[in-house]
Each structure stands twice: as structure tokens, then as C-alpha cells.
């Protein structure tokens, strides 16, 4: 019997094992807004071209669309990939521009 991995599940596994870009640990105040809900304040704990992790005690499930707003930037669309009860990991809908990422990291 072959193991069948749905595309979303495959992404979740790959995101944890084979990241598309280096992660930058940091602490940035931000706002995270799940689709159809009110945004809430949070802290981004790691950021890469492909996604981010935030401190959040929330019931957001894998697949939930959300928008991350960082200081000086508009909302960045993302999808929740994992939620461990204390933190949420998301993948950006569009890769973050490398120059924008470097500017954010340089300010921290």
C-alpha cells in the first residue's frame, strides 16, 4: 500500500525539512489577521523569503488564509502551515522580495 500525501501535506513536510530560504530569527511587533476575522497583535519570531513564524495562541488551522502586517509594509498574504498551540507558521502567497527581507533584518 502506497502512502498518499496530499499537496498541502507535502508542503507541510517539506517546509519543516527542506526550507526554500534561510530563516532569520528576530522579534518584530506585527499584526496578524486571519481571513474574515479581526487582526491581533503578535511578535514575528522568524522570517524568511518564503514565510514566517509568530507567537500566537489561536485556533487557526492549517490552510487558513491570513495577512501579516509588519511596520512600514502593507498586509502580506500567507497561509497557515502549522500551529503548535503557542506559535503559528505561515507561508507567504508570494515570496518576499529579497531587498525587503534584508532591510527588515538589518533594522533588527
Backbone torsions as a table, in degrees:
resi	resn	phi	psi	omega
1	UNK	NA	125.1	-178.7
2	UNK	-83.4	144.4	175.3
3	UNK	-78.7	125.1	179.6
4	UNK	-103.5	122.6	179.1
5	UNK	-112.3	121.3	176.3
6	UNK	-66.9	152.7	180.0
7	UNK	-52.9	-41.4	-178.6
8	UNK	-65.6	-41.6	178.5
9	UNK	-65.1	-40.4	179.1
10	UNK	-61.0	-40.6	178.3
11	UNK	-63.2	-42.3	-179.2
12	UNK	-60.2	-44.9	179.7
13	UNK	-65.1	-48.3	-178.8
14	UNK	-62.9	-36.7	-178.9
15	UNK	-63.1	-31.7	179.9
16	UNK	-84.3	-28.5	-173.1
17	UNK	-101.6	-37.9	-172.2
18	UNK	-134.8	81.1	-175.3
19	UNK	-69.9	145.6	-177.6
20	UNK	-78.5	-15.3	-178.1
21	UNK	-156.9	154.9	178.2
22	UNK	-62.0	143.2	176.3
23	UNK	-92.2	146.1	177.9
24	UNK	-115.1	110.4	176.3
25	UNK	-70.1	136.0	179.8
26	UNK	-162.7	-176.6	176.1
27	UNK	-141.9	103.0	-178.1
28	UNK	-125.3	128.9	173.3
29	UNK	-66.7	136.3	-178.4
30	UNK	-152.8	176.6	174.2
31	UNK	-122.5	135.2	176.2
32	UNK	-118.3	127.6	-179.5
33	UNK	-123.9	111.3	174.3
34	UNK	-68.0	150.6	178.6
35	UNK	-55.5	129.3	177.4
36	UNK	76.7	11.5	-177.9
37	UNK	-133.1	173.2	177.1
38	UNK	-82.6	141.1	177.8
39	UNK	-70.4	159.3	177.4
40	UNK	-137.5	152.7	178.9
41	UNK	-73.1	143.0	-180.0
42	UNK	-153.3	179.9	176.7
43	UNK	-124.4	124.3	175.1
44	UNK	-76.8	124.5	-177.4
45	UNK	-103.8	-17.3	172.8
46	UNK	-157.4	147.4	-172.1
47	UNK	-142.4	139.3	174.7
48	UNK	-143.9	178.1	177.2
49	UNK	-60.8	-31.5	-173.6
50	UNK	-97.0	-14.0	-177.9
51	UNK	176.9	-163.5	-174.2
52	UNK	-159.7	165.3	170.4
53	UNK	-126.3	143.6	178.6
54	UNK	-132.2	154.2	171.1
55	UNK	-76.8	123.1	-179.3
56	UNK	-164.2	127.1	170.6
57	UNK	-101.7	100.3	-173.1
58	UNK	-149.9	161.6	178.8
59	UNK	-95.4	15.4	179.5
60	UNK	-60.1	131.0	-178.1
61	UNK	-101.8	161.9	173.9
62	UNK	-52.2	136.8	179.9
63	UNK	95.9	-13.2	178.9
64	UNK	-67.3	129.2	173.7
65	UNK	-78.8	145.0	179.5
66	UNK	-152.3	169.8	178.3
67	UNK	-130.0	128.3	177.2
68	UNK	-101.8	127.8	175.9
69	UNK	-114.7	116.1	176.9
70	UNK	-100.2	155.4	179.0
71	UNK	-54.3	127.4	177.0
72	UNK	84.3	-1.1	180.0
73	UNK	-124.3	154.3	173.5
74	UNK	-76.1	177.9	-179.9
75	UNK	-64.9	133.8	178.5
76	UNK	-107.8	119.7	-177.4
77	UNK	-72.3	140.5	179.5
78	UNK	-149.1	173.1	176.3
79	UNK	-128.5	134.8	177.4
80	UNK	-67.4	129.1	178.7
81	UNK	-104.4	-39.2	178.5
82	UNK	-148.8	157.4	177.7
83	UNK	-146.9	114.8	-178.2
84	UNK	-99.7	10.4	179.8
85	UNK	97.3	-24.3	178.1
86	UNK	-120.8	-23.5	-178.9
87	UNK	-139.0	156.7	178.3
88	UNK	-128.5	133.9	176.4
89	UNK	-110.1	134.0	-175.7
90	UNK	-132.1	152.7	174.8
91	UNK	-109.7	131.5	176.6
92	UNK	-65.0	144.8	175.4
93	UNK	-66.4	-34.3	177.4
94	UNK	-130.5	133.8	-180.0
95	UNK	-53.5	141.9	176.8
96	UNK	-68.5	140.9	177.7
97	UNK	-62.7	130.9	-178.8
98	UNK	-56.5	-35.8	179.4
99	UNK	-68.1	-37.2	177.6
100	UNK	-66.2	-45.0	178.7
101	UNK	-59.1	-47.0	-179.4
102	UNK	-62.7	-38.0	178.1
103	UNK	-64.7	-40.9	179.8
104	UNK	-65.5	-47.0	-178.8
105	UNK	-63.8	-40.6	-178.5
106	UNK	-63.9	-32.3	179.4
107	UNK	-75.2	-14.6	-175.7
108	UNK	-100.3	NA	NA
